Amino acid sequence: MIMGFTKPIEHSNLITKEGDLMNPLYVGIDVSSKSNVVYLMLPNGDKVCNFTVANSHDGSIQLVKRILSALKSYSLDTVLIGLEATSVYGDNLVYFLREDASLASFNRKIHVLNPKQVKKFKDAYNDLPKNDFVDSFVIADCLRFGRINKEVYFADYRYKALQNLTRARYFAVCNLTKEKQRFMNLLFKKYSTMTQEKVFSNTFSTTALAVYDEFKSAEALAYMDLHELTEFIVDKGKNRFPDPDSVAKAIQKAARSSYRLPKTVNDSVNQVLSISITSIKALETQIKEFDKAISAQMELLPNVLTSVPGIGPVLSAGIVAEIGDINRFENQAGLAKYAGLAWTQHQSGNFEAESTRLICSGNRFLKYYLCEAAFSLVRCDKEYSRFYHLKYNEVNRCQHKRALALTARKFVRLVFTLLKDNRLYRDAD
């Protein structure tokens, strides 16, 4: 042990569920962008060694050599490797350790631990300092106690490849949403009434963006020739407006009642709006490219979820990429908890709280795609629509969020069943 910590109850061997004897070496790794700090621990909690290697291919080779040396020196047959989830810094190391042939003869298990779990475990030691060597010790000791998540899942790299695309799309959608929110705030400064009255059914349509960008002020738009404005609407809208003259009149009316900005302020707003429009178009193009790449990747994987009404290739891909092999979940409740669609329990004695919050943990990407798919299903399926509106009307606060979370939880049961049985969806009607 280190620093005179009291050792937990010693146990030299472990018995697996299958009845096989395990004599494990525990390897705790504190990962950073440049280096990995490693702590090797014996089954009884004693320290083998701790050292630092570069977070690189060569450094990982050195790490494996030290692990093999310890396994042979202490006649151990199992190696349990743990590291915290640290963005992208640990991914390459996990791939390397999983693919390394020299560890294949041993019972090798790799765990990526939730940093919150490691921190809570560390809190049990009230005199531990904060440094990389101590953190690697805590990870190794956490492995030894065994209260950890299942082995990290990398059974099929096609799911990981798909996950790279679906997560990148998720971030692009988040960026687009934020950019549109900033745009609307600026647009109110330039055309306050136009945003209030929603002259355009789609605020970000090609015609609407052209009006916002090409007319430099509300004043210029308010008093231009109506015939010219109508022709502008027809041209930018590619003659799709059924009554472009009424649209032009509505635009001018809104422009006339909008606030007038000082010229210096108005010029800066125009610049920012123009840049924002360029960013919005770029992000929309980016998302379309992701959608094409996701559809192509999904052709390599079985996909029964597209048989559900309203669930297209992108939403189904986001769900499948995060779930991977459905057989790693024992039941639908386990899948729901993994997605963060489970509720905390608040009970004491005879009291049981009826209203509780969603758990804070869970896979945020899977939760996002499940909620998006559930809301799409609400618009396409009578049963889910009925269920959503029933839950919506049960409360007066946070109605949409609550109803959507409950609908997504209901959808998890359907997802689990379809993937588990590998069968297509059939409407009960």
C-alpha positions in Angstrom: 0.0 0.0 0.0 1.0 3.7 -0.2 1.2 6.4 2.5 0.3 4.0 5.3 -3.4 3.5 4.3 -5.2 0.8 6.1 -5.6 -2.2 3.8 -9.1 -3.6 3.2 -9.9 -7.2 3.9 -7.3 -9.3 2.1 -8.4 -11.9 -0.5 -5.7 -13.6 -2.6 -8.1 -15.2 -5.1 -11.4 -14.4 -6.6 -14.1 -16.7 -7.9 -15.9 -15.8 -11.1 -19.6 -16.5 -11.8 -18.5 -19.3 -14.0 -16.6 -20.9 -11.2 -13.1 -20.2 -12.6 -10.4 -19.2 -10.3 -9.1 -15.7 -10.8 -5.8 -14.5 -9.5 -5.8 -10.9 -10.8 -3.4 -8.1 -11.3 -5.1 -4.8 -11.0 -3.8 -2.0 -13.2 -5.0 1.5 -12.5 -4.1 4.1 -15.2 -4.5 7.9 -14.8 -4.7 9.1 -18.4 -3.7 12.6 -19.7 -2.9 14.0 -23.1 0.8 13.5 -22.8 1.4 10.7 -20.3 -0.2 7.8 -18.5 0.5 7.2 -14.8 0.2 3.5 -13.9 -0.3 1.7 -10.6 0.0 -2.2 -10.4 -1.7 -3.8 -7.4 -1.7 -7.4 -6.2 -4.9 -9.2 -5.2 -4.3 -8.5 -1.5 -3.9 -4.7 -2.1 -0.1 -4.7 -2.0 1.8 -2.5 -4.4 3.8 -4.0 -7.2 5.0 -0.7 -8.7 3.9 2.6 -10.1 5.4 4.4 -13.1 4.8 6.8 -15.9 4.8 6.1 -19.6 4.1 8.3 -22.6 0.5 8.3 -24.0 1.7 7.0 -27.3 2.2 3.7 -29.2 5.7 3.3 -27.8 4.6 4.2 -24.3 1.8 1.6 -24.5 4.3 -1.1 -25.5 6.3 -0.3 -22.4 3.2 -0.5 -20.3 2.3 -4.0 -21.6 5.8 -5.2 -21.0 5.6 -4.1 -17.3 2.2 -5.7 -17.0 3.5 -9.0 -18.5 6.5 -8.9 -16.2 4.3 -8.5 -13.1 1.9 -11.3 -14.2 4.7 -13.7 -14.7 6.7 -12.7 -11.5 3.6 -13.2 -9.2 2.1 -16.1 -11.2 -1.1 -14.3 -11.9 -3.6 -15.4 -14.6 -5.9 -12.4 -14.9 -5.3 -8.7 -15.6 -8.0 -6.1 -14.8 -7.2 -2.8 -16.3 -9.1 0.4 -15.4 -8.9 4.0 -16.5 -11.2 7.0 -16.2 -13.3 8.3 -19.1 -11.2 11.3 -20.2 -12.7 12.5 -23.5 -10.5 11.1 -26.4 -7.3 10.7 -24.5 -7.9 7.1 -23.4 -9.5 5.7 -26.5 -6.3 4.9 -28.3 -4.9 3.2 -25.2 -8.1 1.0 -24.9 -7.8 0.0 -28.5 -4.1 -0.9 -28.1 -4.7 -2.9 -24.9 -7.6 -4.8 -26.5 -5.8 -5.7 -29.6 -2.4 -6.5 -28.1 -1.6 -10.2 -28.8 0.8 -10.6 -25.8 -2.0 -10.2 -23.3 -4.4 -12.6 -25.2 -3.2 -15.6 -23.2 -4.3 -14.0 -20.0 -7.9 -13.4 -18.8 -7.9 -9.7 -19.8 -10.7 -7.2 -18.9 -10.7 -3.5 -19.5 -12.9 -1.1 -17.7 -13.5 2.6 -18.4 -14.7 4.1 -15.2 -17.0 7.0 -14.6 -14.9 9.8 -13.0 -17.7 10.5 -10.6 -17.6 6.9 -9.4 -13.8 7.1 -8.9 -14.1 10.4 -7.0 -16.8 9.0 -4.7 -14.6 6.0 -4.0 -11.6 8.3 -3.3 -13.7 10.2 -0.8 -13.6 7.1 1.4 -9.9 7.8 2.0 -10.0 11.1 4.0 -6.3 11.8 3.9 -5.4 11.3 0.2 -3.7 14.1 -1.6 -4.5 15.0 -5.2 -1.9 13.8 -7.7 -1.6 11.5 -10.6 0.1 8.6 -8.7 -2.6 8.7 -6.1 -5.3 8.8 -8.7 -3.9 5.7 -10.4 -3.8 3.9 -7.0 -7.5 4.8 -6.4 -8.5 3.4 -9.8 -6.6 0.1 -9.1 -8.2 -0.2 -5.7 -11.7 0.6 -7.1 -11.1 -2.3 -9.5 -10.1 -4.6 -6.6 -13.3 -3.8 -4.7 -15.3 -4.8 -7.8 -18.2 -2.3 -7.6 -17.6 -1.2 -11.1 -19.4 -1.1 -14.5 -19.1 -4.0 -16.9 -16.1 -4.4 -19.1 -15.8 -1.8 -21.8 -17.7 -2.7 -25.0 -15.8 -2.9 -28.2 -17.0 -6.2 -29.7 -17.7 -4.8 -33.1 -15.8 -1.8 -34.4 -18.6 -1.0 -36.9 -20.6 0.4 -34.0 -17.7 2.6 -33.0 -17.3 3.9 -36.5 -21.0 4.7 -36.6 -20.7 6.3 -33.2 -18.1 8.7 -34.4 -20.5 9.9 -37.1 -23.6 10.1 -35.0 -21.8 11.9 -32.2 -20.3 14.4 -34.6 -23.7 15.0 -36.0 -25.1 15.6 -32.5 -22.5 18.3 -31.8 -23.2 19.9 -35.2 -26.9 20.1 -34.3 -26.1 21.6 -30.9 -23.9 24.2 -32.6 -26.6 25.0 -35.2 -29.2 25.4 -32.4 -26.9 27.8 -30.5 -26.1 29.8 -33.6 -29.8 30.2 -34.5 -30.5 31.4 -31.0 -27.8 34.0 -31.2 -29.1 35.0 -34.7 -32.7 35.5 -33.4 -31.4 37.8 -30.6 -29.6 40.0 -33.2 -32.5 39.9 -35.6 -34.8 41.4 -33.0 -32.4 44.4 -32.8 -32.7 44.9 -36.6 -36.3 43.9 -37.2 -38.1 43.7 -33.9 -41.6 43.5 -35.1 -40.8 41.0 -37.9 -39.6 38.5 -35.3 -42.6 39.1 -33.1 -45.2 38.6 -35.8 -43.3 35.7 -37.6 -43.9 37.1 -41.1 -42.1 34.0 -42.5 -43.4 30.5 -41.5 -39.8 29.4 -41.5 -37.5 32.1 -40.0 -34.5 30.5 -41.6 -35.8 29.8 -45.1 -33.7 30.9 -48.1 -36.1 33.9 -48.7 -36.2 35.0 -45.1 -32.4 34.9 -44.8 -32.0 36.9 -48.0 -34.3 39.6 -46.7 -32.4 39.8 -43.4 -29.1 39.9 -45.1 -29.6 42.0 -48.2 -31.6 44.9 -46.8 -29.3 47.0 -44.6 -32.0 48.5 -42.3 -35.6 48.4 -41.3 -35.9 51.9 -42.8 -34.7 50.8 -46.2 -37.0 47.9 -46.3 -40.0 49.8 -45.0 -40.2 52.4 -47.8 -38.9 50.6 -50.8 -41.1 50.1 -53.9 -43.7 47.4 -53.1 -43.5 46.0 -56.6 -39.7 45.6 -56.4 -40.0 43.9 -53.0 -42.6 41.5 -54.4 -40.3 40.6 -57.3 -37.5 40.0 -54.8 -39.7 37.6 -52.9 -40.7 35.8 -56.0 -37.1 35.5 -57.2 -35.6 34.3 -53.8 -38.6 32.0 -53.2 -38.3 30.5 -56.7 -42.0 31.3 -57.3 -43.1 29.0 -54.4 -45.2 31.6 -52.5 -48.9 31.4 -53.4 -49.4 35.1 -52.7 -46.0 36.9 -52.8 -47.7 40.3 -52.8 -49.3 39.8 -49.4 -46.0 38.5 -48.1 -44.3 41.7 -49.3 -47.0 43.9 -47.7 -46.6 42.0 -44.4 -42.8 42.5 -44.5 -43.1 46.2 -45.1 -45.7 46.6 -42.3 -43.4 44.8 -39.8 -40.4 46.8 -41.0 -42.2 50.1 -40.5 -43.2 49.3 -36.9 -39.7 48.0 -36.0 -37.3 50.0 -33.9 -34.7 52.2 -35.7 -31.1 51.6 -34.7 -28.3 54.2 -34.8 -26.3 53.8 -38.0 -23.1 52.7 -36.2 -25.0 50.0 -34.2 -27.0 49.0 -37.3 -23.8 48.5 -39.3 -22.3 46.2 -36.7 -25.5 44.2 -36.4 -25.5 43.7 -40.2 -22.0 42.4 -40.1 -22.7 39.9 -37.3 -26.0 38.8 -39.0 -24.2 38.2 -42.3 -21.5 36.1 -40.6 -24.1 34.2 -38.6 -26.1 33.4 -41.8 -22.9 32.0 -43.3 -22.3 29.9 -40.2 -25.9 28.6 -40.3 -25.6 27.5 -43.9 -22.3 25.9 -43.3 -23.6 23.9 -40.4 -26.7 22.8 -42.3 -24.4 21.6 -45.1 -22.3 19.8 -42.6 -25.3 18.0 -41.1 -26.4 16.9 -44.5 -23.0 15.4 -45.2 -23.1 13.6 -41.8 -26.5 12.2 -42.8 -25.2 10.8 -46.0 -22.2 9.2 -44.2 -24.4 7.7 -41.5 -26.8 6.2 -44.1 -23.8 4.6 -45.9 -22.4 3.2 -42.6 -25.8 1.8 -41.6 -25.9 -0.3 -44.7 -23.2 -2.4 -43.0 -25.3 -3.1 -39.9 -28.6 -4.8 -39.3 -31.3 -2.2 -38.6 -34.8 -3.1 -37.7 -35.6 0.3 -36.0 -36.4 2.0 -39.3 -39.5 -0.2 -39.5 -40.9 2.0 -36.7 -43.0 4.9 -38.0 -41.1 8.2 -38.0 -37.8 6.6 -37.2 -35.4 7.2 -40.1 -31.8 6.0 -40.7 -30.3 8.9 -38.8 -32.3 8.5 -35.6 -32.0 4.7 -35.7 -28.3 5.0 -36.3 -27.8 7.2 -33.3 -29.6 4.6 -31.1 -27.9 1.6 -32.6 -24.4 3.2 -32.4 -24.7 3.8 -28.6 -26.3 0.5 -27.8 -24.0 -1.7 -29.8 -24.8 -5.4 -29.2 -28.2 -5.4 -27.4 -27.2 -8.7 -25.7 -24.9 -6.9 -23.3 -28.1 -5.6 -21.5 -29.9 -8.1 -19.4 -33.3 -6.3 -19.7 -35.0 -3.2 -20.9 -34.6 -1.6 -17.5 -30.8 -1.9 -17.8 -30.9 -0.3 -21.2 -33.1 2.6 -19.8 -30.7 3.2 -17.0 -27.7 3.2 -19.4 -29.5 5.9 -21.4 -30.3 8.0 -18.2 -34.0 7.3 -18.5 -34.5 6.1 -15.0 -35.7 7.9 -11.9 -34.1 8.2 -8.5 -35.8 6.7 -5.5 -36.6 8.8 -2.4 -37.8 6.5 0.4 -37.6 6.5 4.1 -39.6 4.3 6.5 -43.2 4.4 5.3 -42.6 7.4 3.1 -42.1 7.0 -0.7 -41.8 10.1 -2.8 -44.1 10.1 -5.8 -42.2 12.8 -7.7 -38.5 12.2 -8.2 -35.9 13.4 -10.7 -34.2 11.6 -13.6 -30.8 10.2 -12.6 -27.9 12.4 -13.5 -25.8 9.6 -15.0 -26.3 7.9 -18.3 -25.3 8.1 -21.9 -26.3 11.6 -23.0 -26.0 10.8 -26.7 -28.3 7.7 -26.5 -30.7 9.8 -24.4 -30.8 12.5 -27.0 -31.5 10.1 -29.9 -34.1 8.2 -27.9 -35.9 11.4 -27.0 -35.7 12.7 -30.6 -37.1 9.4 -31.9 -39.8 9.3 -29.3 -41.0 12.8 -30.3 -41.0 11.8 -33.9 -43.0 8.8 -33.0 -45.6 11.0 -31.2 -46.3 12.7 -34.5 -46.6 9.4 -36.5 -48.1 6.8 -34.1 -51.5 7.1 -32.4 -50.6 5.1 -29.4 -47.5 7.2 -28.6 -49.3 10.4 -29.3 -52.1 9.4 -26.9 -49.5 8.4 -24.2 -47.5 11.7 -24.7 -50.6 13.9 -24.3 -51.9 11.9 -21.4 -48.6 12.5 -19.5 -48.5 16.1 -20.7 -51.8 16.9 -19.1 -51.1 15.2 -15.8 -49.0 18.1 -14.5 -48.8 21.9 -14.7 -45.0 22.3 -14.7 -42.3 21.1 -17.1 -45.1 19.4 -19.1 -43.2 18.8 -22.3 -40.0 17.6 -20.7 -41.8 15.2 -18.4 -44.0 13.8 -21.1 -41.1 13.4 -23.5 -39.0 11.6 -20.9 -41.8 9.2 -20.1 -42.5 8.6 -23.8 -38.9 7.9 -24.5 -38.9 5.5 -21.5 -41.8 3.7 -23.1 -40.0 3.7 -26.4 -37.0 2.0 -24.8 -39.1 -1.1 -24.2 -39.9 -1.3 -27.9 -36.3 -0.7 -28.9 -35.1 -3.5 -26.6 -37.7 -6.0 -27.9 -37.1 -5.3 -31.6 -33.3 -5.5 -31.3 -33.3 -8.5 -29.0 -35.6 -10.5 -31.3 -34.2 -8.9 -34.4 -37.6 -8.4 -35.9 -39.5 -5.6 -37.6 -42.1 -3.4 -35.9 -45.7 -4.2 -36.6 -48.5 -1.7 -35.6 -51.0 -3.2 -33.2 -53.8 -1.8 -35.4 
